[in-house]
Amino acid sequence: MSQDSKVNDLLPYLFDLVKFARSKGANGVEFLHTHLLERSFEVRGAERNNFAPREEQNLSGLLFLENGASASFSVNAELRGRHPASIEKAIVRAAKRPANPHAGPVGRFDYQAEGIGLTDARYPSIDDEAYQELTEINRPSLALQRHHHLQYLDRKLHRLFVSSRDFHAESSSTFYKLQIANRLPGLTHPIQTLACGRAFSHVGSIPFQRDIESRIEALSNTCDAPTKPLPLVLPTRVVAWLLENLAPAFDVAFGGKSRSFLSQLPDGVLGTRAVHIVDDPGVPGGVRTRAFDDRGVPPLAVHVVREGKVGNWYQTPESAHKQDIRPTGHFWGGKNQHSNLILRPGNRSRTQMLTEVPLSLELDHLNGSLDLRTGILNAKGSALLLEKGKPLGAVHNVQLNLPIQNLLGAVKEIASNQLRYGAVDSATVLTESIPLSA
């Protein structure tokens, strides 16, 4: 079956499976059929390696008994002869599990699959010539060729959800990802840049290699490390790294428990009033935008941080039912997951903001971890010493070891130069002076 098969080709079969599951004792049923096409290649040095295209069809299901006990399964969708047995085994597993009065198939929701910028009409015509052009515009200078590493991936995904509540939802999407890395002699971690989008033009028409080369050139000119705490300047790629590591804490299954550092914050204060973060799986054209999640729930924007204070959580259908609220549409790949993250920008340009700061450190990148149980950020990276926004030289192995609330609580201002890095939209962030080591 081709990925462009119409919904009426597959829909009767899935609803027949729903009837079969009901006949075997399931009180409620949810099925998700996915069809994935994936193409990728990489360039190491001057050599390009092509990988075989990957195609995969999968059928996953969630089966509920009358008391709310449930079990799931996942199976190759093309092996239809195995589907009935997988369903029966899941029902047997569900019978051994505890009752859950809040569990069951999700109710009907209106959803929007068209007009949200998920598909690229150019996808079928992208060929080796397009890949070669992308490779050429990102070819490094001869001096940097040895450690040049480019990774490209594109996907086309078709999803069809059906429920025993006589409800179905369908969507198609395309996705493109380009990651380029190179290495500065003496540094442990490579200098990287990332571009993602729903259209090939997002990754295939911009020479991202220039960003890598300009950053390497700037970081090659070292200077003495500062001897006192300085304000930090966090560009979009650093903010993206921080938010991607922080966002899993807002899953209601984790963040609402006493084991999370969020539950220990006095009055829920995580940062200054300038810190306002929205997770929105419905942003048109967003990298993680979806018409509906794996439970058939359309997206709902969640204000996870409201002007510095912990806001709302990603809600599963079960947690939402328990609180008599709406699920947020973040259930993906078997668990709640964050989506498009947006840090609200400020009103002034980066230049206006930084010309008022005598000395500051602009982090180029961070590598490390954020412990969501303690809130401790332990990361290091390279930075540029700035004088009123102008670089004086590079400082390497800058170490941050502090609670994340101390970093966010030092945010002084956020500029207006909103940019997208991966699935995060953010402008440049300026903090008060932060103690660190180099």
PEPERA-V142342 format. One record per residue. N is the residue number from 1. RES is the residue in one small letter. PHI is phi in whole degrees, -180 to 180 (999 if undefined). NEAR is the number of other C-alpha atoms within 8 Angstrom. D_FIRST is the distance of its C-alpha to the first C-alpha in whole Angstrom. Layout:
# PEPERA-V142342
n: <N;N>
res: <RES;RES>
phi: <PHI;PHI>
near: <NEAR;NEAR>
d_first: <D_FIRST;D_FIRST>
This chain:
# PEPERA-V142342
n: <1;2;3;4;5;6;7;8;9;10;11;12;13;14;15;16;17;18;19;20;21;22;23;24;25;26;27;28;29;30;31;32;33;34;35;36;37;38;39;40;41;42;43;44;45;46;47;48;49;50;51;52;53;54;55;56;57;58;59;60;61;62;63;64;65;66;67;68;69;70;71;72;73;74;75;76;77;78;79;80;81;82;83;84;85;86;87;88;89;90;91;92;93;94;95;96;97;98;99;100;101;102;103;104;105;106;107;108;109;110;111;112;113;114;115;116;117;118;119;120;121;122;123;124;125;126;127;128;129;130;131;132;133;134;135;136;137;138;139;140;141;142;143;144;145;146;147;148;149;150;151;152;153;154;155;156;157;158;159;160;161;162;163;164;165;166;167;168;169;170;171;172;173;174;175;176;177;178;179;180;181;182;183;184;185;186;187;188;189;190;191;192;193;194;195;196;197;198;199;200;201;202;203;204;205;206;207;208;209;210;211;212;213;214;215;216;217;218;219;220;221;222;223;224;225;226;227;228;229;230;231;232;233;234;235;236;237;238;239;240;241;242;243;244;245;246;247;248;249;250;251;252;253;254;255;256;257;258;259;260;261;262;263;264;265;266;267;268;269;270;271;272;273;274;275;276;277;278;279;280;281;282;283;284;285;286;287;288;289;290;291;292;293;294;295;296;297;298;299;300;301;302;303;304;305;306;307;308;309;310;311;312;313;314;315;316;317;318;319;320;321;322;323;324;325;326;327;328;329;330;331;332;333;334;335;336;337;338;339;340;341;342;343;344;345;346;347;348;349;350;351;352;353;354;355;356;357;358;359;360;361;362;363;364;365;366;367;368;369;370;371;372;373;374;375;376;377;378;379;380;381;382;383;384;385;386;387;388;389;390;391;392;393;394;395;396;397;398;399;400;401;402;403;404;405;406;407;408;409;410;411;412;413;414;415;416;417;418;419;420;421;422;423;424;425;426;427;428;429;430;431;432;433;434;435;436;437;438>
res: <m;s;q;d;s;k;v;n;d;l;l;p;y;l;f;d;l;v;k;f;a;r;s;k;g;a;n;g;v;e;f;l;h;t;h;l;l;e;r;s;f;e;v;r;g;a;e;r;n;n;f;a;p;r;e;e;q;n;l;s;g;l;l;f;l;e;n;g;a;s;a;s;f;s;v;n;a;e;l;r;g;r;h;p;a;s;i;e;k;a;i;v;r;a;a;k;r;p;a;n;p;h;a;g;p;v;g;r;f;d;y;q;a;e;g;i;g;l;t;d;a;r;y;p;s;i;d;d;e;a;y;q;e;l;t;e;i;n;r;p;s;l;a;l;q;r;h;h;h;l;q;y;l;d;r;k;l;h;r;l;f;v;s;s;r;d;f;h;a;e;s;s;s;t;f;y;k;l;q;i;a;n;r;l;p;g;l;t;h;p;i;q;t;l;a;c;g;r;a;f;s;h;v;g;s;i;p;f;q;r;d;i;e;s;r;i;e;a;l;s;n;t;c;d;a;p;t;k;p;l;p;l;v;l;p;t;r;v;v;a;w;l;l;e;n;l;a;p;a;f;d;v;a;f;g;g;k;s;r;s;f;l;s;q;l;p;d;g;v;l;g;t;r;a;v;h;i;v;d;d;p;g;v;p;g;g;v;r;t;r;a;f;d;d;r;g;v;p;p;l;a;v;h;v;v;r;e;g;k;v;g;n;w;y;q;t;p;e;s;a;h;k;q;d;i;r;p;t;g;h;f;w;g;g;k;n;q;h;s;n;l;i;l;r;p;g;n;r;s;r;t;q;m;l;t;e;v;p;l;s;l;e;l;d;h;l;n;g;s;l;d;l;r;t;g;i;l;n;a;k;g;s;a;l;l;l;e;k;g;k;p;l;g;a;v;h;n;v;q;l;n;l;p;i;q;n;l;l;g;a;v;k;e;i;a;s;n;q;l;r;y;g;a;v;d;s;a;t;v;l;t;e;s;i;p;l;s;a>
phi: <999;-74;-67;-89;-57;-71;-59;-75;-79;-101;-58;-60;-63;-66;-71;-65;-66;-61;-63;-62;-62;-65;-69;-96;115;-75;-86;-144;-142;-133;-124;-130;-105;-125;-131;-115;-116;-138;-130;-156;-155;-141;-123;-119;66;-108;-99;-104;-112;-93;-108;-63;-58;-114;-128;-147;-119;-136;-120;-116;-143;-131;-115;-117;-91;-62;-87;91;-61;-145;-153;-119;-150;-146;-149;-59;-68;-79;-92;-62;-65;-90;-63;-59;-65;-63;-65;-63;-64;-66;-65;-63;-64;-62;-65;-95;-105;-69;-68;-142;-66;-101;-101;159;-58;-69;-69;-71;-130;-74;-137;-126;-102;-103;79;-114;69;-93;-120;-112;-63;-80;-49;-63;-97;-72;-134;-62;-63;-65;-64;-67;-63;-60;-63;-68;-71;-113;-74;-80;-65;-58;-67;-107;-66;-57;-104;-68;-140;-115;-124;-124;-149;-133;-139;-125;-129;-113;-129;-135;-111;-133;-138;-70;-86;57;-126;-143;-143;-139;-153;-128;-152;-121;-150;-132;-140;-131;-129;-125;-137;-149;-130;-93;-51;94;-93;-72;-104;-73;-89;-126;-139;-134;-134;-137;-176;-93;-124;-61;-62;-66;-120;-100;-122;-119;-79;-66;-59;-62;-62;-60;-68;-69;-69;-63;-62;-66;-77;-79;-96;-83;-143;-67;-69;-65;-102;-137;-60;-129;-62;-103;-113;-113;-72;-56;-66;-75;-60;-61;-61;-65;-69;-62;-80;-83;-56;-58;-68;-93;-70;-58;-71;-115;-64;-84;-97;-67;-75;-91;-64;-62;-74;-99;-72;-61;58;70;-80;-108;-163;-76;-64;-72;-89;-133;-119;-117;-106;-130;-76;-112;-61;-56;76;-68;-61;-114;-70;-145;-73;-162;-91;-72;-107;82;-93;-69;-72;-135;-67;-120;-84;-76;-132;-108;45;94;-107;-57;-103;-101;-116;-76;-107;-78;-57;-71;-66;-68;-61;-62;-99;58;-130;-88;-63;-96;80;-109;-82;-150;67;90;-160;-68;-138;-71;-126;-73;-107;-129;-94;-62;-78;-96;-108;-105;-71;-59;-62;-59;-66;-83;-66;-90;-107;-57;-137;-154;-117;-98;-70;-81;-163;-131;-135;155;-151;-125;-81;-76;-84;-107;81;-80;-94;-129;-150;-144;-174;-99;-147;-108;-79;-111;-118;50;88;-101;-70;-104;164;-105;-124;-106;58;-72;-109;-111;-141;-163;-63;-60;-68;-71;-69;-69;-76;-102;-64;-95;-158;-121;-74;-102;-83;-63;-131;-113;-129;65;-108;-119;-105;-157;-102;-65;-109;-116;-110;-69;-63;-123;-68;-154;-126;-140>
near: <3;4;7;5;8;6;8;6;8;9;9;8;8;10;10;8;9;12;8;9;14;11;7;8;8;13;9;14;15;14;12;12;12;11;12;13;11;11;11;12;11;11;13;12;9;8;6;8;8;7;7;6;8;8;8;8;11;12;12;11;12;11;17;18;14;8;8;12;14;14;11;9;10;8;11;10;10;6;8;7;5;8;10;10;7;10;12;10;8;12;16;8;10;13;9;6;8;5;7;8;6;9;12;8;11;9;5;6;7;5;9;8;9;6;7;10;10;15;10;11;5;8;9;5;5;9;6;6;7;9;10;8;9;10;9;7;9;10;8;10;6;6;6;9;11;9;10;15;11;11;11;11;11;11;11;11;11;13;11;12;14;15;14;11;8;6;8;9;10;10;9;11;11;14;13;15;12;12;11;14;13;12;11;9;4;4;8;4;6;9;12;9;10;10;11;14;13;16;13;12;7;12;13;10;8;8;8;9;11;8;9;14;9;8;10;11;8;10;13;8;8;8;9;5;6;6;4;5;9;12;12;13;12;13;12;13;9;12;11;14;9;8;10;9;9;10;9;11;10;13;14;12;6;11;16;12;9;8;8;14;12;12;11;8;9;5;5;10;11;14;16;13;9;13;14;13;12;13;13;14;15;12;9;9;10;14;11;8;14;10;11;12;13;11;11;13;13;14;14;10;10;11;11;13;14;12;10;14;12;11;8;9;11;15;15;13;11;10;11;12;12;8;6;6;7;8;13;13;16;14;12;9;5;6;6;11;10;10;11;15;13;11;12;10;11;10;7;9;9;10;7;8;11;9;10;7;10;8;11;14;12;12;14;12;11;11;8;8;8;12;8;10;7;8;12;11;13;11;12;12;13;14;14;15;14;14;12;11;11;6;8;9;12;14;15;9;8;12;11;10;9;9;10;11;10;9;12;11;10;12;15;10;10;14;16;12;10;10;8;9;13;9;13;13;14;16;15;14;13;13;13;10;9;11;7;9;6;8>
d_first: <0;4;7;8;7;10;12;12;9;9;13;14;13;14;18;18;18;21;23;22;24;26;27;28;30;28;30;28;24;22;18;16;12;12;10;12;13;16;19;22;26;29;33;36;39;38;35;32;29;25;23;20;17;15;11;11;10;13;14;18;20;24;26;29;32;35;37;34;34;30;28;25;22;19;16;13;11;9;12;12;16;17;17;20;22;21;22;25;26;26;28;31;31;31;34;36;36;39;38;37;39;37;33;31;28;28;29;28;28;28;25;25;22;23;26;26;25;22;20;21;21;22;19;17;20;22;22;25;28;27;27;30;32;31;33;36;37;37;39;42;45;46;48;45;43;43;42;39;36;33;30;27;23;20;17;15;14;12;14;14;17;18;22;24;26;24;23;19;19;16;16;15;18;19;21;24;26;29;32;35;38;41;44;48;50;52;49;47;44;42;42;39;37;34;32;29;27;24;25;25;29;30;30;30;33;35;38;37;39;42;42;42;45;47;47;48;51;52;52;54;57;58;61;63;61;62;65;64;62;60;57;54;52;48;45;42;40;43;43;39;39;42;40;36;39;40;38;36;40;39;36;38;38;40;42;43;45;48;46;45;48;47;49;52;52;56;55;51;52;50;51;53;53;51;48;45;42;39;35;33;29;29;31;29;27;28;27;26;26;23;23;23;23;22;24;23;26;27;29;33;35;37;41;41;44;47;49;50;49;46;44;41;39;35;35;32;32;34;37;37;37;40;42;41;39;35;33;32;28;29;27;24;23;25;29;30;30;32;30;32;35;38;42;44;46;50;52;53;52;52;55;57;56;57;60;62;61;63;61;58;55;52;49;47;45;45;43;44;43;44;45;43;46;49;48;49;48;49;47;49;48;50;52;54;57;58;61;60;57;58;57;60;58;55;56;54;53;53;53;52;53;53;52;49;51;54;52;50;54;55;53;55;53;50;50;48;46;42;40;36;36;32;32;35;38;41;44;47;49;53;54;58;59;58;59;57;58;57>
